[in-house]
Amino acid sequence: MGDAWLWVERLSWIVAIIGIPSLLFGLLAVVRRPRIAIGFLPMRKAGLLLRRHERPGDRIEVTAPHTVDAALSDLIQLTFVVTNIGRATARDLLLNFKFPDLQVGLLVVPPGSPIVAPDPETNHPFWAYRIEHIHPADRVFLYVSMRIPARLSAVEIDYEASMADTASVRGKCSVIPFPSLPALDE
C-alpha cells in the first residue's frame, strides 16, 4: 500500500508543477486588455521596467507662418498617432476629436477621410474616425490640416477613444504655434 501512496504523491507533484504555471498563464490571458494612446510624433519611452513601450507625445510645437492672412496661419499639416500600448487587440475603435478653439472651416482632412462636422452642442469642429482594429504595438497615422488664428497661443484638442470590451479613453493634446521668423536679407 505504501508504494501506491508514493505514486499518488509523485503524481500530485507533477500536477502541481504543470498546473500552477498553466493557471497563472490562463489568468494573464484573461486580464489582457488593449490600451490606446493618442498624440503626436515623436514617440517617447514610457512604462515599467519589464513592460516598456513607446507612447506619442501629448503636445507638438509647429511653425505657423502668416504669409497670406495676418489673422490666420497658413495651412499646417498635423499627424495624429494612435497606438495600442496594451496586450490585446483593440477592436471596433471609434475616435472622436473635438477642437474647441477652432471653427469648422479652419480644418481640412485628406480625401477619403471622414469629414469634419460642427458639434451640435457647441458648433466647434468634431471629427469622428473609425478603425476596425489595432494590434498591440501597432500604430495608425491620421492626418488633418488646420489654420490657426493668430490670437491663440495654443490649440487644445480633446479626444475620446471607445472600443469593444474596454472602457473609453479620454484625453487632451495641444498644438503650440510659433510664427515663422522673417528671412534675413543678405
C-alpha positions as CSV (number, residue, x, y, z in Angstrom):
1,M,0.0,0.0,0.0
2,G,2.9,2.3,0.7
3,D,4.2,2.0,-2.8
4,A,0.8,3.2,-4.2
5,W,0.7,6.3,-2.0
6,L,4.3,7.1,-3.2
7,W,3.0,7.2,-6.8
8,V,-0.1,9.2,-5.8
9,E,2.2,11.8,-4.1
10,R,4.5,11.9,-7.2
11,L,1.5,12.3,-9.5
12,S,0.2,15.2,-7.3
13,W,3.6,17.0,-7.6
14,I,3.5,16.6,-11.4
15,V,0.0,18.1,-11.4
16,A,1.1,21.0,-9.2
17,I,4.3,21.7,-11.3
18,I,2.4,21.7,-14.5
19,G,-1.0,23.0,-13.3
20,I,0.1,26.1,-11.3
21,P,2.0,27.8,-14.2
22,S,-0.8,26.9,-16.6
23,L,-3.3,28.5,-14.2
24,L,-1.2,31.7,-14.0
25,F,-0.7,31.8,-17.7
26,G,-4.5,31.5,-18.2
27,L,-5.2,34.2,-15.7
28,L,-2.8,36.5,-17.5
29,A,-4.6,35.8,-20.8
30,V,-7.9,36.8,-19.1
31,V,-6.7,40.2,-17.9
32,R,-5.1,41.2,-21.2
33,R,-6.7,44.5,-22.4
34,P,-5.9,47.0,-25.1
35,R,-4.7,50.4,-24.1
36,I,-5.0,53.2,-26.6
37,A,-2.6,56.2,-26.6
38,I,-3.2,59.2,-28.9
39,G,-0.9,62.1,-29.6
40,F,1.9,63.3,-31.9
41,L,5.3,62.2,-33.1
42,P,8.0,61.9,-31.8
43,M,7.3,58.9,-29.6
44,R,8.6,58.8,-26.1
45,K,9.6,55.8,-24.0
46,A,7.3,55.0,-21.0
47,G,6.2,52.1,-18.9
48,L,7.6,49.9,-16.2
49,L,11.0,48.2,-16.2
50,L,9.6,44.9,-17.5
51,R,6.9,46.4,-19.7
52,R,8.4,49.2,-21.7
53,H,6.5,50.8,-24.6
54,E,6.6,54.0,-26.7
55,R,3.7,56.4,-26.5
56,P,3.0,59.5,-28.5
57,G,3.6,63.0,-27.1
58,D,0.7,65.0,-25.9
59,R,1.9,68.3,-27.4
60,I,3.6,69.4,-30.5
61,E,5.3,72.7,-31.4
62,V,4.8,73.8,-35.0
63,T,5.9,76.7,-37.1
64,A,2.8,78.7,-38.1
65,P,3.7,81.3,-40.8
66,H,1.2,84.0,-41.6
67,T,2.0,84.8,-45.2
68,V,-1.5,85.2,-46.7
69,D,-3.6,86.5,-43.8
70,A,-2.3,88.2,-40.6
71,A,-5.2,86.8,-38.6
72,L,-4.8,83.2,-39.7
73,S,-1.7,81.0,-40.2
74,D,-1.0,79.2,-43.4
75,L,-2.3,75.6,-43.6
76,I,-0.3,73.3,-41.2
77,Q,-0.5,69.5,-41.5
78,L,-0.7,67.5,-38.3
79,T,-0.2,63.8,-37.9
80,F,-2.0,62.1,-35.1
81,V,-0.5,58.8,-33.9
82,V,-2.9,56.2,-32.5
83,T,-1.1,53.3,-30.9
84,N,-2.1,50.3,-28.8
85,I,0.2,50.0,-25.8
86,G,-1.8,47.2,-24.3
87,R,-1.5,43.5,-24.5
88,A,-4.7,42.7,-26.6
89,T,-6.1,43.8,-29.9
90,A,-8.4,46.9,-29.8
91,R,-11.5,46.2,-31.9
92,D,-14.2,48.5,-33.3
93,L,-12.3,51.6,-32.3
94,L,-14.2,54.9,-32.6
95,L,-12.1,58.1,-32.2
96,N,-13.8,61.4,-31.6
97,F,-11.7,64.6,-31.8
98,K,-13.0,68.0,-30.7
99,F,-11.3,71.3,-31.5
100,P,-12.9,73.8,-29.1
101,D,-10.7,76.7,-30.1
102,L,-11.3,76.5,-33.8
103,Q,-14.2,76.9,-36.3
104,V,-15.2,74.2,-38.8
105,G,-13.7,76.0,-41.9
106,L,-10.2,76.0,-40.4
107,L,-9.8,72.2,-40.6
108,V,-9.1,70.2,-43.8
109,V,-8.9,66.4,-43.9
110,P,-7.5,64.4,-46.8
111,P,-9.8,62.9,-49.4
112,G,-11.3,59.6,-48.3
113,S,-11.2,60.6,-44.6
114,P,-14.3,61.2,-42.6
115,I,-15.5,64.8,-42.8
116,V,-15.2,67.4,-40.1
117,A,-18.6,68.5,-38.9
118,P,-19.8,71.0,-36.4
119,D,-20.6,69.6,-33.0
120,P,-24.4,70.0,-32.4
121,E,-23.9,71.3,-28.9
122,T,-21.0,73.8,-29.3
123,N,-20.7,74.3,-33.1
124,H,-17.0,73.6,-32.8
125,P,-15.3,71.1,-35.2
126,F,-15.9,67.5,-34.5
127,W,-14.0,64.7,-36.3
128,A,-15.1,61.1,-35.8
129,Y,-12.8,58.4,-37.2
130,R,-13.4,54.6,-37.1
131,I,-10.7,52.0,-37.1
132,E,-11.6,48.3,-37.3
133,H,-8.7,47.1,-35.1
134,I,-5.2,47.9,-33.8
135,H,-3.0,45.1,-32.6
136,P,-0.6,45.5,-29.7
137,A,2.3,47.8,-30.6
138,D,0.8,48.8,-33.9
139,R,0.3,52.5,-34.9
140,V,-2.2,54.2,-37.1
141,F,-1.5,57.7,-38.5
142,L,-4.3,60.2,-39.0
143,Y,-3.8,63.4,-41.0
144,V,-5.5,66.7,-40.6
145,S,-4.5,70.2,-41.7
146,M,-5.5,73.4,-39.9
147,R,-5.2,77.1,-39.9
148,I,-4.5,78.6,-36.5
149,P,-5.8,82.0,-35.6
150,A,-3.1,84.4,-34.6
151,R,-4.8,85.2,-31.2
152,L,-4.3,81.6,-30.0
153,S,-1.1,80.7,-28.1
154,A,-2.2,77.0,-28.1
155,V,-4.8,74.9,-29.8
156,E,-6.4,72.3,-27.4
157,I,-7.7,69.1,-28.9
158,D,-10.0,66.9,-26.8
159,Y,-10.2,63.2,-27.8
160,E,-12.2,60.1,-26.8
161,A,-11.4,56.6,-27.9
162,S,-14.1,54.0,-27.4
163,M,-13.7,50.3,-28.3
164,A,-15.4,47.0,-27.8
165,D,-15.0,45.2,-24.5
166,T,-12.9,48.0,-22.8
167,A,-13.6,51.3,-21.1
168,S,-13.3,54.6,-23.1
169,V,-10.1,56.6,-23.0
170,R,-10.3,60.4,-22.9
171,G,-7.5,63.0,-23.0
172,K,-6.2,66.2,-24.4
173,C,-3.5,67.1,-26.9
174,S,-2.2,70.6,-27.7
175,V,-0.6,72.3,-30.6
176,I,1.7,75.2,-29.8
177,P,2.1,77.5,-32.8
178,F,5.2,79.7,-33.3
179,P,5.3,82.4,-36.0
180,S,8.0,81.9,-38.6
181,L,11.0,84.1,-38.5
182,P,11.3,86.6,-41.3
183,A,14.0,85.8,-43.9
184,L,17.3,87.6,-43.4
185,D,18.3,89.8,-46.3
186,E,22.0,89.4,-47.3
